[in-house]
Amino acid sequence: LGMRTNATMLFGHIESRRDRIEHLMALRDLQDETNGFDAFIPLLFKKANNPMGHLGEVSVIETLKTFAICRIVLDNIPHIKSYWPMLGKDLCQLSLLYGADDVDGTINDSTRIYSMAGAKDENPVMTAGDLEKLAKEAGYVAVERDSFYNELSKK
């Protein structure tokens, strides 16, 4: 079809580190074959209101290591997204220093499902200005883009 899309990996629940690497290597091989991915999104498992909640959650260090490994292994996928509604604003900002180059997540209250699943932020809403501040505090310039990574404006 020639359409480009995102690839994802839910991590921090029942999988082993080896499972994660095998998943990343399969995505890397598929990207070599198709060049079909614009971005990869590591999705952090949240335990609240979840039948697998007894498994707990991985540490901040493990999460940041996962981002770094994703960036190294998936060097053929142009972008690593940090999905702030799932990570929380602070961890999202840190992930920019560990391989993520894109902050993603809607900027309205449609992300409330993540707070129900145990995300750090009770009311996960960020304005465009909040996103700009998050990037700037991490040492980056915020760039507004469309879904195809065409630059719309620098902030």
C-alpha positions in Angstrom: 0.0 0.0 0.0 2.9 2.3 0.5 1.6 3.8 3.7 3.9 4.7 6.6 3.0 4.1 10.2 4.3 3.8 13.7 5.6 0.7 15.4 5.1 0.1 19.2 6.1 -2.2 22.0 4.3 -2.5 25.3 6.9 -3.2 28.0 7.2 -3.6 31.7 4.8 -6.4 32.3 5.2 -10.1 31.5 8.0 -9.9 28.9 11.7 -10.5 29.6 14.5 -8.3 28.4 15.3 -10.9 25.8 11.6 -10.7 24.5 12.1 -6.9 24.2 15.3 -7.3 22.1 13.7 -9.9 19.9 10.8 -7.6 19.3 13.1 -4.7 18.4 15.2 -6.9 16.1 12.0 -8.1 14.3 11.0 -4.4 13.8 14.5 -3.5 12.7 14.4 -6.3 10.1 10.9 -5.3 8.9 12.0 -1.7 8.6 15.0 -2.8 6.5 12.5 -4.6 4.2 9.8 -2.1 3.9 10.9 1.3 5.2 7.4 1.6 6.5 7.9 3.1 9.9 8.2 6.8 10.7 8.4 6.3 14.4 8.7 3.8 17.2 6.7 4.2 20.5 7.8 2.4 23.6 4.6 2.1 25.7 5.0 1.7 29.4 2.8 -0.8 31.2 0.7 0.7 33.9 -0.6 -1.6 36.7 -3.7 0.3 38.1 -7.1 -1.1 37.3 -5.5 -4.0 35.4 -5.8 -7.7 36.0 -2.0 -7.9 35.7 -1.4 -5.1 38.2 0.1 -7.5 40.7 3.1 -7.7 38.4 4.2 -4.2 39.4 5.9 -1.7 37.1 9.5 -1.3 35.9 11.7 1.4 37.4 12.5 4.8 35.9 16.0 3.5 35.3 14.7 0.5 33.4 12.4 2.7 31.4 15.2 5.1 30.4 17.5 2.1 29.5 14.7 0.8 27.3 14.5 4.1 25.4 18.2 4.2 25.0 18.3 0.6 23.7 15.4 1.3 21.3 17.3 4.3 19.8 20.5 2.2 19.3 18.8 -0.9 17.9 16.2 1.0 15.8 18.7 3.4 14.1 16.8 2.7 10.9 13.5 4.1 12.2 13.8 7.9 12.1 11.9 8.8 15.3 11.5 7.5 18.8 8.3 8.9 20.4 7.9 9.6 24.1 4.2 9.3 24.8 3.7 11.7 27.7 0.2 10.6 28.9 1.6 7.2 29.7 5.0 8.2 31.0 4.1 11.4 32.8 5.6 14.8 32.1 8.8 14.3 34.1 9.8 10.9 32.7 8.8 12.0 29.2 11.2 15.0 29.5 14.0 12.7 30.7 13.4 10.3 27.8 14.5 13.1 25.5 18.0 12.6 27.0 17.8 8.8 26.4 16.9 8.5 22.8 13.5 9.9 22.3 13.3 12.8 19.8 9.5 13.3 19.6 7.0 14.1 22.3 3.5 12.7 21.5 0.1 12.7 23.0 -3.0 14.8 22.5 -3.3 18.1 24.3 -6.8 17.7 25.6 -8.5 15.5 28.1 -9.0 12.5 25.8 -5.9 11.1 27.5 -7.8 10.6 30.8 -7.7 6.8 30.3 -4.0 6.8 31.2 -4.6 8.4 34.6 -7.2 5.7 35.2 -4.5 3.1 34.5 -2.2 4.7 37.0 -0.3 7.3 35.0 1.4 9.9 37.3 -0.6 12.9 36.1 -4.2 12.9 37.5 -5.3 15.3 34.8 -3.1 14.5 31.8 -3.6 17.7 29.8 -0.8 19.8 28.2 -1.1 22.9 26.1 1.1 23.6 23.2 2.9 26.0 25.5 3.4 23.3 28.1 5.0 21.0 25.4 7.2 23.8 24.3 8.4 24.4 27.8 9.0 20.7 28.4 11.3 20.6 25.3 13.1 23.8 26.2 13.8 22.8 29.8 15.4 19.6 28.4 17.7 21.7 26.1 15.8 21.3 22.9 13.8 23.6 20.5 10.2 22.6 20.1 9.1 22.0 16.5 5.4 21.8 15.6 4.9 19.1 13.0 2.2 17.3 11.1 1.6 13.6 11.1 4.1 13.1 8.3 6.9 14.9 10.2 6.7 18.0 8.0 7.8 21.0 10.0 5.0 23.5 10.6 6.8 26.0 12.9 9.7 26.2 15.4 8.9 27.5 18.9 
